[in-house]
Amino acid sequence: MDRKVIGAKLMKLRGKNSRSVIANKLDISESTLAMYESGHRTPRDEIKIRIANYYNKTVQELFFEDQQHKTCG
């Protein structure tokens, strides 16, 4: 999936929370989170898992499923 799409998903999930609060919860730097949200960087697998767990989502739906091309079944 495109990094920009992933970034948009992460920003939407963050909502009105500050980057510093979420970065703290994920044990990453605020600048790292900003790079994920802007699409300049993709999280490592271990960070993908942390993000998915924090937001109560699956890694698949956050990082690999494009809502426009989601398959049925």
Helices and strands as residue ranges (DSSP letters): H 3-14, H 19-26, H 30-38, H 45-54, H 59-63, G 67-69
